[in-house]
Amino acid sequence: MFGNDRGDGKVDAQEILIVGCGDIGGRTAQGLINAGHSVYGARRNPQNLPDGVQPVTLDVSDKESWQALTLSPDFIVYSVAAGGFAEEAYQAAYSDGIANMLDWLKARQHQPKHILFVSSTSVYGQGEGEEVDENTEPKPAGFAGRIMLQAEERLRKSNLPATSVRFSGIYGPGRDMLIRQVRQGRMAPEIPVMYSNRIHSDDCAGVLNHLLMLAQSGQTLDNIYLATDQASEPIHEVMSWMADILQVIPTEMVESPTRRRASSKRCINKRLLATGYQFIYPTYKDGYIDALKKVKKEIAEEKERAKIYD
């Protein structure tokens, strides 16, 4: 639970601003609300927020939009999604957005207790299966990683208490591209070996809530955490396991997302584990199995319907 226990079983309520209260932000907000905190969800169009989240209209790339905010939050979670996979969209959402937030805090003469910035392992451009952790020099291979790193640096140089949380590939409800590919009989090649890394969306929220709890209790956070599960595996092995569960015979070799982005690394989460975080889904097998069982049932039902109409 996030908050200081006062000895009467209750916790001190905090005011948290979640900038970009979408999927991950919304999941994070639910945990905070359940713990009794006041949560503000900021989006360009703040509709369909989780129950209990107080809506805030905000365009992170617009300085005037920031200056209109009158909040003085105890904590900020910056969890923005870019408007598309384009350099301009990433620049607006991350580098410019962070800069505008810092200008807003300076103008209000307000220093939050801590800021969490949701970053990405795309800052690591390693492509030969190297192990990477928080001490590895980032070598972004594309604009996404470069701009994420630029945003991290802006935050670090602000000297505000802040942490960048580098999530690996996020999967979960609504993020089922890999399952859909396997269901269609598509398979990543075995050679060359391309390592992939994942984290379930529930664990993304779990990590953010966990780090907020540590910060609020007075513990000093590192400035970077690499947040990924405990199973960095070749993408071919992941898809083969899925195909076995679904009883699907691959009919087409496809270039994996990892290959397209020229990245193959093994992400190490030892620093995060050292904080005491326990994964809800420690590996992709834990996180994907229920969704695969559902898809397998759908495939069986489709086959039965096909028999009826034969």
N, C-alpha and C positions, 0 to 999 in steps of 0.2 A: 504494500500500500504506500502511496506517495504522500508524505507529510510527516511532521514531527508528532510523536505520541506525547500527549500532555499528561499522561498518567491516569486519565479517566476513560481511556479507551477511544478517545476522539483524537483527531489530528487537526493541526492548524491549516485552515483553508488557504490556498494560494490562488493567485490570479494568473492564468496562463493564456497567452496569445498563440494560437496555431496559425501561422501564415501559410496558406495553401491547404485548407482543410478538405482535402479530397479523400481518396481511399485510405492511405496510410495515416494522414492527419485525423481522419474521422475515427479510425480504429483506436488511435492514441487517445483521442478526446473521450471516448467512451470509458476507458479505464480511469482517466482522471476524474470524470464526473462521478463515477461509481465510488471514488475515494473521497468525494465531498468537496471538490475544488470548482472554482469558477472558470469556465473555459470559453474563450472567444474564438470563433472560427472565421478567419478572413479569407475571402475569395472575391474574384471579380463579380461573380453572380452567386451570392451566398444562399442559394436555395438547397433544399434536401440535405441539410445538415443533420447529424444525429440529434436525437431528442436531448434537450438540455444545453446544447451548444448555442451561445449567444452570437447571432450573425453580425459580421462586420464586412462592409463593402470596401474592397481594396484592390487596386491594380498595382502590383509590385513595381512595375516599370515606370509608373507615373509619380513623380515627386510630389505633386499637389495632392494626390490621393493619400499618400503617407502623411503629409502635413495636416490633413483633416482629422487624423486619429487623435483622440484625447485620452487614450488609455495609458496607464503606467504599469505594465504587467510585471509580475515577479519573475516570470520565466517566459521565454519565447522559443517556440519550435518552428523553424523555417523549413517547410516541407512542400515546396512548390513543384508543380509539374510544368515543363516547358510546353508551349503551345504547338509544338511539332518538332520533328527531328530535323531542325535546320539551325544553322549557326546563329542567325538573327534571333530566333526564338530562345535559344539557350542563353545568349548574351542578355536579353531582356529579363528572363526569368531568374537567372542566377547572379551573374556578375553585377549587372545594373540594379537588380532587385536588392541584393545585399548592400550595395553602396547607398541606395535610397533609404534602406532601413537604418543604416548607421547614421546618415545625415538626420533622420527623424529623431533618433535617440539623442543625438547631440543637441538638436534644437530644443528638445524637451528637457534637456539636462537630467536625463534619467538613465540609470545604469541598472539593467536587470540583474538578478542574482546569477542567472546563467542563460546562455543561448545555445540551442542545439541546431546545427545546420545539417540537413539531410543531403549528403553528398553521394558519391558513387565510386565503385572500384574501377570505373572507366579512366580514372586518373593514372592507373597502371596500364601502360601499353605493352608490357612484356608479352612475348609471343612464342617462347620456346618451352613453356611448361615450368617456368621458374616459380619458386615459392616467393610470395610477397606478403609483407606485413606493414605495420605502421612506420617501421624504420627503413623500409625500402624506398629508394628515391623514385618518385613518380616520373614516368616517362609517357605521358599521354600520346596516343597514336592518332587521335582525331580531335576535331573541334569540341566534342562533348566533354572529353576528359580535360582538355586544356582550359575550357571555360569554367568547369567545376573547380579545378585547381586554382584558377584565378579568384573565384569567389571565396574559397577557403582562405587564400592569402589575404584578401581584403579583411576578412573577419579576424584573422590572427593578428594583423598589424593594427587593428583597432584597440588592442590591449583590453578589451572587454572580456569578462569570463565567458569563454565560448569553446564549444567542441564540435568538430566535424565528424559525422558518423557516415562512414563509407559503406553503403549497402551494396551487396553483389546483386545478381539477377533476382528480381522479386517475382515470386509466383504465388498462386492462391486463387480464390474465387475471382473470376473475371480475367485471370491472367493464365490462360490455358493453351497458349499457342503450341507448346511442345506436344501436349496430349493430342491436339487436333491433327498435327502433322503425322504423328504415329498412327492415329486412327485411319488416316488416309493412305497408309502404307509407305510413308516416306521415312527415310533413315539417313542419318549422318554417316559419312564414310568412317571406317575404322582407322585408315591411314590417310593423311598424317594424324597423329594423336592430338586432339584439341581439348584441353581441359576447360571445364565450365564450373561455375560457382553459383550457389543459390541461397536464398533465404525466404521463408514463408512470410506473407504479409502480416500474419498474426505475430510472428516473432519480430518483425520490424516495429510494430507498436509496443511489443513487450520490451524490446531493447530501449526504446525512447522513454517509456515509463520508468524502467529500471534506472536509467542514467539520471533522470529528473529526481527520482527518489534519493539517489546518492548525493546529488548536488544540494538538495534541500536539507539533507541531514548534516551537511557541513563537510562532506568528503570532497577532496580535490579530484576533479576529473582530469584525465589526459586531454590534450588538445585534439587528438585523433583516435577514433576506434574503427577498426575494420569489422563490419558486422556481416558475417556469413555463417552458414551452418557448418557442420563438421564432416561434410562429404564432398570434397572437391574431386570430381571424377571426369574422365573423358566423356564428352557429350554422346559418343557412340554407345558407351556402356549404359548411360541413363536411358537413351531411347530404346536400346535392346531390352532392357528390363521392363520398360513400359509395354513393348510389343509382346513380350512373353505373358504379361498379366492380361492384356487384351486379346491374346491369341490371334494376333494380326501378323500376317506374313509380309515383310517389307517388299515393295515392288518398285521403289524408286529411290535412288540416292540423291540427297539434297545437300547443298552447302549449308553448314550450320551457321546460326547467327554469330557464334564465336569466330568462325573462320572468316565470315564476311567483314568483321571488324578487326581482323588481323590481331586477335588477342587470344593468348592461351597461357594462363597462369594458374597457380594454386594458391588461393587466398587462405591465410592463416588467422585464426580468431583467438589466439591465446590471451591477448591483452583483454579482450572482452570477457572471456571466461574467468579471468583472474579477478574481475569485479564481483563475481558471484552470480552472474546471469546464468539461468538454466533454460535451455531451449525447449520450447513447446514441441517443435519438430526438429530434432537433432540432425536428421538427414532427409534427403529428398524422398526416400522410401517411406518415411513416416508421414511426410507432408502430402504426398501424391496419392497414397493408397486408396483413400476413401473416394476421391474423384475418379480414379481409375475403375474402381468397382462399380460406380454409377455408370460410367461410359460402357463398361463391359455388359452391364445389364441392358443398356440401350441397344447395343449391337445385337444381342440375343433376341430382343423384341423385334428389331427390324428384320432379322432373318425369319422369325416366325410369321410376320406379316407377309413377307415375300413368298413363303410357302403357300399361304392362303390364296394369293392372287396368281400363283403359277398355273 
